[in-house]
């Protein structure tokens, strides 16, 4: 798909913009003419009943699926059709409903692998500039340890990631996200399987990272989390955007109530 610049989008305050996205799988229309905007600095929620198309929309935005029609813009640049790794390097990162940590590597190793373009990835540097490789590796390690302290997993730095609890794996995903220096993070059900204590920690970390300038788009079924930290809230139903508003507006919207409970 040819990529092109949208001048109007360049003048917008929206960090992420989706225009008329559609995606079918066989005869099933999973996403139907979806359009939305995520403004820089916000914590935006994307909610809806099971099967509404939320995760499919995440996959379309992040490059794991290609849309049948429609456009996706990040910072004014069109990104639909790009590979996930290309989108990652443009500042957009996503998590998944099921954690994708490297199970046979330690937490510290999981984090140290995240930063791109490391000197040691170039074989000539390992041979002829080993001091540069060692210096950068030291910096990456120090940053990884600092990040593990932030999410309170430092005491598990040498533990295999596959041995973590579900909640700890969610915190590890937050840590890996931080190591990537993203501008916007797509969180897919971060509260799934997380106990109330870790949920409160998770909410606090998202708030702190947002205060550092990271924008969030969150798919979540836990309405306590959504109503506590998200504004605005976008509602999907049957593959389309149903409505958008503040938490009080969404909480009292009859269309939203009907979508969740049935007419």
C-alpha distance (Angstrom), angle and dihedral (degrees) to the residues before:
residue distance angle dihedral
X1 . . .
X2 3.77 . .
X3 3.79 115.5 .
X4 3.76 120.2 -139.0
X5 3.78 138.6 175.9
X6 3.78 120.4 -107.3
X7 3.81 108.1 -150.6
X8 3.79 93.7 -167.1
X9 3.81 90.0 54.5
X10 3.81 90.4 51.3
X11 3.78 89.4 62.4
X12 3.81 93.4 49.6
X13 3.81 127.2 99.2
X14 3.79 89.3 -137.4
X15 3.79 113.5 113.8
X16 3.81 92.0 -166.2
X17 3.78 126.1 26.2
X18 3.81 129.2 -179.7
X19 3.81 119.4 -167.4
X20 3.81 124.0 -166.2
X21 3.82 97.3 -34.3
X22 3.82 117.0 -175.5
X23 3.81 129.5 -179.9
X24 3.79 130.0 176.3
X25 3.79 130.5 -174.1
X26 3.79 105.6 -158.8
X27 3.80 105.9 -53.1
X28 3.80 93.8 -18.3
X29 3.80 115.5 99.8
X30 3.81 101.4 -151.2
X31 3.82 98.8 173.3
X32 3.78 121.0 24.3
X33 3.82 122.6 -167.3
X34 3.80 95.2 -39.0
X35 3.78 118.3 -178.5
X36 3.80 126.4 174.8
X37 3.78 143.0 147.6
X38 3.79 130.6 -143.5
X39 3.80 114.5 -160.2
X40 3.79 121.1 -143.3
X41 3.79 113.5 -94.1
X42 3.80 97.2 19.6
X43 3.79 132.7 120.5
X44 3.80 100.2 -139.3
X45 3.80 123.5 -174.1
X46 3.80 126.4 -147.5
X47 3.79 108.7 -161.8
X48 3.79 137.5 167.3
X49 3.80 142.1 129.6
X50 3.80 122.0 -66.7
X51 3.80 110.8 -70.7
X52 3.80 93.9 24.3
X53 3.82 91.7 125.7
X54 3.81 99.9 -107.5
X55 3.80 98.7 132.6
X56 3.81 91.3 42.0
X57 3.80 88.6 54.3
X58 3.81 89.1 50.7
X59 3.81 89.1 51.8
X60 3.80 90.6 51.2
X61 3.80 93.4 49.3
X62 3.81 94.0 46.9
X63 3.81 96.2 45.4
X64 3.81 100.2 -109.1
X65 3.82 88.7 116.7
X66 3.80 128.0 28.9
X67 3.80 115.5 -132.6
X68 3.79 120.2 -119.9
X69 3.80 88.7 -140.3
X70 3.79 136.5 -7.3
X71 3.79 137.9 59.2
X72 3.80 138.3 -97.6
X73 3.81 122.6 -157.8
X74 3.81 128.6 -167.4
X75 3.80 115.5 -170.4
X76 3.78 87.5 -18.1
X77 3.79 95.8 -53.7
X78 3.77 119.5 114.0
X79 3.83 110.3 -119.1
X80 3.81 105.9 169.4
X81 3.78 106.6 116.5
X82 3.81 94.2 30.4
X83 3.80 120.8 119.2
X84 3.83 117.0 -105.1
X85 3.81 91.8 -110.4
X86 3.81 91.1 54.4
X87 3.81 90.7 50.2
X88 3.82 89.7 47.3
X89 3.80 90.8 56.2
X90 3.82 89.7 51.0
X91 3.81 89.4 62.7
X92 3.81 105.3 -92.4
X93 3.80 119.7 116.9
X94 3.80 130.5 172.5
X95 3.77 137.3 -163.2
X96 3.80 127.5 -149.2
X97 3.80 136.3 -127.3
X98 3.80 88.1 -115.6
X99 3.79 112.6 48.1
X100 3.81 115.0 -112.8
X101 3.77 101.6 -159.5
X102 3.81 120.8 150.4
X103 3.80 96.0 -102.1
X104 3.82 98.5 -163.4
X105 3.79 94.2 50.1
X106 3.79 127.8 76.5
X107 3.78 123.0 -106.2
X108 3.79 89.6 -106.8
X109 3.81 91.9 51.6
X110 3.82 90.9 47.7
X111 3.79 89.7 57.4
X112 3.79 97.4 41.6
X113 3.80 91.0 57.1
X114 3.82 93.8 58.4
X115 3.85 104.9 76.2
X116 3.78 111.0 85.4
X117 3.81 130.8 -135.1
X118 3.79 95.2 30.6
X119 3.81 116.1 177.1
X120 3.80 92.6 -123.3
X121 3.80 91.3 61.1
X122 3.82 88.8 72.9
X123 3.78 109.4 75.1
X124 3.81 93.4 -150.3
X125 3.79 90.8 59.0
X126 3.80 90.9 53.1
X127 3.80 89.2 54.0
X128 3.79 104.0 36.6
X129 3.85 105.1 20.0
X130 3.80 104.5 35.6
X131 3.83 91.4 147.1
X132 3.80 90.0 61.4
X133 3.78 91.1 49.2
X134 3.81 92.0 49.8
X135 3.81 93.2 46.2
X136 3.79 93.6 51.8
X137 3.80 92.3 43.1
X138 3.80 88.8 54.7
X139 3.81 90.8 51.9
X140 3.80 92.4 47.9
X141 3.81 91.4 48.3
X142 3.81 92.9 50.2
X143 3.79 90.5 49.7
X144 3.82 91.5 47.7
X145 3.80 91.5 51.5
X146 3.81 90.5 48.6
X147 3.80 89.6 50.7
X148 3.81 91.9 50.3
X149 3.80 88.4 52.4
X150 3.81 89.5 52.2
X151 3.83 92.5 56.1
X152 3.82 91.7 38.9
X153 3.80 94.9 -116.3
X154 3.80 97.1 112.8
X155 3.82 92.0 109.9
X156 3.81 88.0 60.1
X157 3.81 96.6 48.1
X158 3.83 92.8 119.7
X159 3.82 95.1 41.4
X160 3.80 120.0 107.5
X161 3.81 109.7 -104.2
X162 3.81 90.9 -132.0
X163 3.82 89.9 65.4
X164 3.81 95.0 60.8
X165 3.78 124.3 108.0
X166 3.80 118.9 -111.0
X167 3.79 91.5 -100.3
X168 3.80 93.0 48.2
X169 3.80 89.9 51.0
X170 3.82 88.3 55.8
X171 3.79 89.2 53.7
X172 3.80 90.0 48.2
X173 3.81 88.8 54.4
X174 3.80 89.4 53.3
X175 3.81 88.4 51.1
X176 3.81 92.8 49.0
X177 3.79 88.5 49.0
X178 3.80 90.5 54.3
X179 3.81 91.4 51.7
X180 3.82 89.4 57.6
X181 3.84 94.5 59.6
X182 3.84 93.2 -137.5
X183 3.78 127.2 -175.4
X184 3.80 92.8 -151.8
X185 3.81 131.0 20.0
X186 3.80 125.4 -159.0
X187 3.81 106.1 -152.8
X188 3.82 114.2 -164.0
X189 3.82 108.7 -155.9
X190 3.83 98.0 -37.0
X191 3.81 90.7 177.0
X192 3.81 96.5 56.1
X193 3.81 110.7 124.7
X194 3.80 92.9 -3.1
X195 3.81 120.0 135.2
X196 3.84 119.7 -129.0
X197 3.81 94.2 -100.5
X198 3.80 93.8 53.2
X199 3.80 89.6 41.1
X200 3.80 90.0 60.8
X201 3.81 89.7 48.9
X202 3.79 90.5 49.1
X203 3.80 91.5 51.8
X204 3.80 89.8 49.9
X205 3.81 93.3 50.2
X206 3.80 92.5 49.6
X207 3.80 89.7 50.6
X208 3.81 92.2 49.6
X209 3.80 94.0 47.1
X210 3.79 90.2 47.6
X211 3.80 87.5 53.1
X212 3.81 87.5 55.8
X213 3.79 90.1 58.2
X214 3.82 103.6 -92.1
X215 3.81 115.7 138.5
X216 3.81 119.1 -144.6
X217 3.80 135.0 -154.9
X218 3.80 107.7 -172.8
X219 3.80 131.2 -167.2
X220 3.80 106.4 -160.6
X221 3.80 140.2 154.9
X222 3.80 94.5 -164.2
X223 3.78 101.0 97.0
X224 3.79 92.8 -168.6
X225 3.80 89.9 61.9
X226 3.80 92.3 43.5
X227 3.79 96.2 48.2
X228 3.81 91.8 44.0
X229 3.81 101.6 53.6
X230 3.82 110.1 9.3
X231 3.79 128.6 91.3
X232 2.97 122.9 -174.4
X233 3.80 107.4 31.1
X234 3.81 120.1 -158.2
X235 3.81 117.8 -159.5
X236 3.81 124.1 -151.5
X237 3.79 126.8 -167.1
X238 3.81 130.1 173.6
X239 3.80 92.5 -7.8
X240 3.82 96.7 -51.3
X241 3.79 137.9 91.1
X242 3.79 107.6 -99.0
X243 3.80 101.4 -176.6
X244 3.80 145.5 -38.5
X245 3.78 133.6 -142.1
X246 3.79 149.9 115.6
X247 3.82 120.7 -51.8
X248 3.84 93.7 -97.3
X249 3.81 91.3 48.0
X250 3.81 92.8 49.7
X251 3.80 93.6 43.7
X252 3.80 91.2 57.0
X253 3.81 99.7 37.2
X254 3.81 110.7 118.4
X255 3.81 91.1 -153.7
X256 3.80 90.3 58.4
X257 3.79 92.4 46.5
X258 3.80 90.5 50.5
X259 3.81 92.4 47.6
X260 3.81 91.1 55.5
X261 3.80 99.1 37.2
X262 3.82 101.5 28.2
X263 3.78 126.5 -110.3
